[in-house]
Amino acid sequence: MVETIEELDWNEMWKKAMQNSSFRKRRQRDTTEFWDKRAKGFNESIKRNDRAERIIAKLDIEPDDTVLDIGAGPGTLAIPLAKMVKHVTAIDPSKGMLACLKANAVTEGLKNITCINKKWEDVAIGRDIGEHDIVIASHSLAILDIHEAVSKMNTLATRHVYIFTFAGWRFWDYDELWLRLFGEEFQPGPDYIYLYNVLYEMGIHANVEIVKSEHNQQFSNLDEAVERWMDDLELSSPEAEEVIRSFLAEKLVVEAGALWSKHELNSAMIWWGKNRKS
């Protein structure tokens, strides 16, 4: 029987929550393959929202900084940050995402970004990468051993570590859709409180800020929305398509000649400082 918080193993609890999450249980493709396929569409979608601006506004950065961006995707943060700091190192396991990032860097005339095509778990300190002033992971730590992941981040940072992750419910209507599709309750996986307590167990007393924002997805028509959701959920049967089409017809809203999926999203910004380098 657990009597105190010190007796809880939050890293193990994180692992179990990750393993029991509905997406992990049902995902057939390797996650890298999944993001390779979605890279171009995701790259276009980030241009239609201001998430990067809102995140960067909260960072304590200086022009001479070096920044490490873990799970950089198509450069959501890496591209605007590269315009503000000395150098950015972007790490992502998806070749498709990094191809978009490199193309975006060329378009913006940026030459101060280094790309590393590896999973964060496989990146070796010293061999692959060295210290950076700022280390960032934005909604990218879908990793079983979160203790090892954040320990590596903490080792490499000389000034600050910033982690952005979900706070509370974040998959919107999936609880309802999951029941219709699979006849089972949707399990979203671990949120920020697991991570915060893993850091506490490591002796890191991190800061936390809960940020409310909107997550909006635009579709030109219902067929496009159905195709996107079928692909995201890795489904192909006519029965599943019928369920998703009916569901989206109920949920999507019409605005400015397009269909939109609009939801409020709670995110947690977890950050802590390190001693400044000499």
C-alpha positions in Angstrom: 0.0 0.0 0.0 1.4 3.4 -1.0 1.4 5.8 1.9 3.4 8.9 0.6 4.1 10.6 -2.7 7.8 9.6 -2.4 6.8 5.9 -2.7 5.1 6.4 -6.1 7.2 5.6 -9.3 5.9 8.3 -11.7 8.2 7.2 -14.5 6.6 3.7 -14.3 3.2 5.2 -14.1 4.0 7.3 -17.2 5.1 4.2 -19.1 1.9 2.3 -18.2 -0.3 5.3 -19.2 1.6 5.5 -22.6 1.2 1.8 -23.2 -2.5 1.9 -22.4 -3.3 4.9 -24.5 -5.8 4.2 -27.2 -3.6 5.5 -30.1 -0.6 3.4 -29.1 -2.7 0.3 -28.8 -4.3 0.7 -32.2 -1.6 2.3 -34.3 -0.3 -0.2 -36.8 2.4 1.9 -38.6 5.6 3.0 -37.0 5.2 6.5 -35.7 8.0 7.7 -38.0 6.2 6.4 -41.0 3.0 8.0 -39.8 4.7 11.4 -39.6 6.5 11.0 -42.9 3.2 10.6 -44.6 1.6 13.6 -42.8 4.6 15.9 -43.1 3.5 18.0 -46.1 -0.1 18.5 -44.8 1.2 19.3 -41.3 3.6 21.8 -42.7 0.8 23.6 -44.4 -1.5 23.5 -41.3 1.0 25.2 -39.0 1.1 28.2 -41.4 -2.5 28.8 -40.6 -2.2 29.3 -36.8 -0.2 31.4 -34.4 0.9 28.6 -32.0 4.6 29.2 -32.6 4.3 32.9 -31.9 2.5 32.2 -28.6 5.1 29.7 -27.5 8.2 31.8 -28.4 6.7 34.8 -26.6 7.1 32.9 -23.4 10.7 31.9 -23.9 13.7 33.7 -22.3 16.0 33.8 -25.3 18.9 36.0 -26.3 20.4 36.7 -29.7 23.6 34.8 -28.9 21.8 31.7 -27.7 22.0 28.2 -29.2 18.7 26.3 -29.1 18.0 22.6 -29.2 14.5 21.7 -30.6 13.4 18.1 -29.9 10.8 16.8 -32.2 11.1 19.8 -34.4 8.8 18.7 -37.1 8.7 21.0 -40.2 10.3 23.8 -38.2 7.2 25.1 -36.3 9.6 26.6 -33.7 13.0 26.1 -35.3 12.3 28.4 -38.2 11.2 31.5 -36.3 13.7 30.8 -33.5 16.6 30.7 -36.1 15.7 34.3 -37.0 16.2 35.3 -33.4 19.2 33.3 -32.1 22.7 32.3 -33.1 22.0 28.7 -34.0 19.2 26.0 -33.8 19.7 22.3 -33.7 16.5 20.5 -34.9 16.0 16.8 -34.0 13.3 14.7 -35.5 13.0 11.0 -36.5 10.9 11.8 -39.6 12.8 12.4 -42.8 9.7 13.9 -44.3 9.4 16.5 -41.5 13.0 17.4 -41.8 12.7 17.8 -45.6 10.0 20.3 -45.0 12.1 22.1 -42.4 15.0 22.3 -44.7 12.8 23.7 -47.5 11.3 26.2 -45.2 14.8 27.3 -44.1 15.8 27.8 -47.7 12.7 29.9 -48.4 13.5 32.1 -45.4 17.2 32.3 -46.3 18.3 30.7 -43.0 21.7 28.9 -42.7 22.0 28.5 -39.0 19.9 25.3 -38.5 21.5 21.9 -38.1 19.2 18.9 -38.6 19.6 15.5 -36.9 17.4 12.7 -38.2 17.1 10.5 -35.1 14.7 9.6 -32.3 15.6 11.5 -29.1 16.1 8.2 -27.4 18.9 7.4 -29.8 20.7 10.7 -29.7 24.1 10.3 -27.9 25.5 13.2 -25.8 29.0 14.0 -26.9 28.8 12.0 -30.2 25.7 13.4 -31.8 25.2 16.6 -29.8 26.6 18.9 -27.2 25.4 21.6 -24.8 22.9 24.2 -25.8 21.7 27.3 -24.0 18.1 26.5 -24.4 16.5 23.0 -24.8 12.8 22.8 -26.0 10.4 20.0 -26.6 6.9 21.0 -27.7 4.3 18.3 -27.7 6.9 15.8 -28.8 7.8 13.6 -25.9 5.8 10.5 -26.7 8.5 8.4 -25.1 8.1 5.5 -22.8 11.1 6.3 -20.5 10.3 9.9 -19.8 12.9 10.0 -16.9 15.7 9.3 -19.4 14.4 11.7 -21.9 14.2 14.7 -19.6 17.4 13.8 -17.8 19.2 14.1 -21.2 17.5 17.5 -21.8 18.6 18.7 -18.4 22.2 17.6 -19.0 22.4 19.4 -22.3 20.9 22.7 -21.2 23.1 25.5 -19.8 20.3 28.1 -19.2 16.7 26.8 -19.6 14.7 23.8 -20.4 11.1 24.3 -21.7 8.6 21.5 -22.2 5.1 22.0 -23.7 2.6 19.2 -23.2 -1.1 18.6 -22.7 -3.0 19.4 -19.6 -6.1 17.4 -19.0 -8.4 16.3 -21.8 -7.1 17.1 -25.3 -8.5 14.8 -27.9 -11.7 16.7 -28.1 -14.5 14.5 -29.3 -12.5 11.3 -29.5 -14.2 9.9 -26.4 -17.5 10.0 -28.2 -16.1 8.8 -31.6 -14.1 6.0 -30.0 -17.2 4.5 -28.6 -18.9 4.6 -32.0 -16.0 3.1 -33.9 -14.6 0.6 -31.4 -17.2 0.2 -28.6 -14.6 1.1 -26.0 -13.6 4.1 -23.9 -10.9 6.3 -25.2 -7.7 6.5 -23.1 -5.7 9.6 -23.9 -2.4 8.7 -22.2 -0.4 10.7 -19.6 -0.5 14.5 -19.3 1.7 17.1 -17.6 1.1 16.0 -14.0 3.1 12.7 -14.6 6.0 14.7 -16.1 6.0 17.3 -13.3 6.2 14.6 -10.7 9.0 12.7 -12.6 10.9 16.0 -12.4 10.1 16.3 -8.7 11.5 12.8 -8.1 14.7 13.9 -10.0 15.1 16.9 -7.6 14.0 19.4 -10.2 11.4 21.9 -8.9 10.0 23.1 -12.2 7.6 26.0 -12.9 4.3 25.3 -14.5 1.9 27.5 -16.4 -1.4 26.3 -17.8 -2.2 28.0 -21.1 -5.6 28.0 -22.8 -5.7 28.1 -26.6 -7.7 27.1 -29.6 -6.9 24.2 -31.9 -8.5 24.9 -35.3 -8.3 22.6 -38.3 -9.6 23.8 -41.7 -11.0 21.6 -44.4 -12.2 22.5 -47.9 -15.0 20.0 -47.7 -16.4 17.0 -45.8 -14.6 14.5 -48.0 -11.2 16.0 -47.1 -12.0 16.0 -43.4 -13.1 12.3 -43.6 -9.9 11.4 -45.5 -7.7 13.1 -42.9 -9.4 11.5 -39.9 -9.4 8.1 -41.6 -5.7 8.4 -42.1 -5.0 9.7 -38.6 -6.8 6.8 -37.1 -5.4 4.4 -39.7 -8.7 3.0 -40.8 -9.8 1.9 -44.2 -13.1 0.0 -44.0 -16.4 1.4 -45.5 -18.0 0.9 -42.1 -15.5 3.1 -40.3 -15.8 5.7 -43.0 -19.5 5.9 -42.6 -19.2 6.4 -38.8 -16.6 9.1 -39.2 -18.5 10.9 -42.0 -21.7 10.9 -39.8 -19.7 12.1 -36.8 -17.9 15.0 -38.6 -21.1 16.1 -40.3 -22.5 16.7 -36.8 -19.3 18.3 -35.3 -17.7 20.5 -38.0 -18.8 24.1 -38.4 -19.0 26.2 -41.6 -17.1 29.5 -41.6 -15.7 31.7 -44.4 -16.5 29.1 -47.1 -14.7 26.2 -45.3 -15.3 23.5 -42.7 -13.6 23.9 -39.4 -12.9 21.6 -36.4 -12.6 24.0 -33.5 -11.7 23.1 -29.9 -10.3 24.7 -26.8 -7.0 23.2 -25.7 -5.2 23.3 -22.4 -1.4 23.1 -22.6 1.1 23.1 -19.8 4.4 25.0 -20.1 6.9 23.3 -17.8 10.3 25.0 -17.4 13.3 25.3 -15.2 16.5 27.3 -15.1 20.2 26.1 -15.1 23.3 27.9 -14.0 24.5 30.3 -16.7 27.6 29.1 -18.6 30.8 31.0 -17.9 
